[in-house]
Amino acid sequence: MGGLFLAEIVLPGVTRSVSVARRCVGEVLRVSGHEDVDDVQLVVSELLTNAVSHTASGEPGGFVTVEVTSLDAATAYIEVIDEGAAVTVPEVRNADVGECGGRGLWLVEAVAVGWGVRDGGYRRQVVWVEMSTKSGTSAGAART
């Protein structure tokens, strides 16, 4: 994959890191010229929440890494690297109406250009997402 590597953000595997990652990724993309980063920030929040909630990253002493790459002026590529999980692999599922959670990856799939999961080696798991940052392309822009 080509592109311009912009940042690597390493955070403790705690819930408070979700908002920090969201802000950092948004700022890095804006500073590098990306126009519409709202959906990217939403997706980063979802992926970080999953990493902290469902992988070894959320255990005491765990951490999660976010890597940000600009593929071009209107496309960002984000990787969320966690410390792996013994049982789960991220997948879209249909949450029951009464469930409070379980819709995060459905949302990621709805707004991303593409996303997937790969083995990061050393028990790490990488969830990657490619997102449009062209002004007016976010789902949020369509709702307003």
C-alpha positions in Angstrom: 0.0 0.0 0.0 1.3 3.4 -0.9 0.4 6.7 0.6 1.9 9.1 3.1 2.3 7.8 6.6 1.0 10.5 9.0 1.0 9.2 12.6 1.3 6.3 15.0 -0.6 6.8 18.2 0.0 4.3 21.1 -2.5 4.5 23.9 -3.3 2.5 27.1 -6.1 0.0 26.5 -8.6 1.9 28.6 -12.0 3.5 27.7 -10.6 7.0 28.1 -8.2 6.3 25.2 -11.2 6.2 22.7 -11.8 9.9 22.8 -8.1 10.7 22.8 -7.6 8.6 19.6 -10.7 10.1 18.0 -9.4 13.7 18.6 -5.8 12.8 17.5 -6.8 11.1 14.3 -9.1 14.0 13.4 -6.5 16.6 14.0 -3.7 14.7 12.1 -6.0 14.3 9.1 -7.2 18.0 9.2 -3.6 19.3 9.5 -2.6 17.2 6.5 -5.4 18.7 4.3 -8.3 16.2 4.6 -11.6 18.0 4.6 -14.3 15.8 6.1 -13.1 13.6 8.9 -16.3 13.1 10.9 -16.9 9.6 9.8 -13.3 8.7 10.2 -13.5 9.8 13.8 -16.7 7.8 14.3 -15.1 4.7 12.9 -11.9 5.1 15.0 -14.2 5.4 18.1 -15.9 2.1 17.2 -12.7 0.2 16.5 -11.0 1.5 19.6 -14.0 0.6 21.7 -14.0 -2.9 20.3 -10.2 -3.3 20.9 -10.5 -2.2 24.5 -13.7 -4.2 25.2 -13.0 -7.5 23.3 -9.2 -8.0 23.2 -6.2 -8.4 25.5 -5.6 -4.7 24.9 -8.2 -4.0 27.5 -6.5 -6.1 30.2 -4.3 -4.4 32.8 -1.1 -3.1 31.1 -2.6 -3.5 27.6 -2.3 -1.0 24.9 -3.7 -0.2 21.4 -2.0 1.4 18.5 -3.6 3.5 15.8 -1.7 4.2 12.5 -2.9 6.9 10.2 -2.0 7.1 6.5 -3.1 9.5 3.8 -3.6 7.5 0.5 -4.5 10.7 -1.4 -6.1 14.1 -0.7 -9.5 12.5 -0.2 -8.8 9.1 1.2 -7.5 8.0 4.6 -6.3 4.6 5.7 -6.4 3.7 9.4 -5.1 0.7 11.2 -6.1 -0.2 14.8 -3.7 -2.7 16.2 -4.7 -4.6 19.3 -3.1 -7.3 21.4 -5.4 -10.0 20.0 -8.2 -12.1 21.5 -8.3 -15.7 22.3 -11.7 -16.4 20.7 -13.2 -13.5 18.8 -12.5 -12.2 15.3 -14.3 -8.9 14.4 -17.3 -9.5 12.2 -20.5 -7.7 11.3 -23.5 -9.1 13.2 -27.1 -8.4 13.4 -27.8 -7.1 16.9 -31.3 -7.7 18.5 -33.5 -4.7 18.8 -33.2 -4.6 22.5 -29.4 -4.8 22.6 -27.4 -1.7 23.6 -24.3 -2.8 21.6 -23.3 -4.9 18.7 -23.8 -2.5 15.8 -20.3 -1.0 15.6 -19.0 -3.0 12.7 -22.2 -2.7 10.9 -21.7 1.1 11.1 -18.1 0.8 10.0 -19.2 -1.2 7.0 -21.9 1.3 6.2 -19.5 4.3 6.0 -16.2 2.9 5.0 -14.8 2.5 1.5 -13.5 -0.9 2.7 -12.4 -2.6 5.9 -11.0 -5.9 7.1 -9.0 -7.8 9.6 -5.5 -9.3 9.3 -3.0 -11.0 11.6 -0.5 -8.5 12.9 2.0 -11.1 14.1 3.1 -11.6 17.7 -0.6 -12.3 18.8 -1.6 -8.9 17.5 -4.7 -8.2 15.3 -5.0 -5.4 12.8 -8.4 -4.0 11.9 -8.0 -1.7 8.9 -10.3 0.8 7.3 -10.2 2.9 4.2 -12.3 6.1 4.4 -13.3 8.9 2.1 -12.5 12.4 3.5 -13.8 14.3 0.5 -16.0 17.2 1.7 -19.7 16.2 1.7 -19.1 12.4 1.6 -19.7 11.6 5.2 -22.9 10.0 6.4 -23.1 12.9 8.9 -23.1 15.4 6.1 -26.1 13.6 4.5 -28.0 13.8 7.8 -27.7 17.6 8.2 
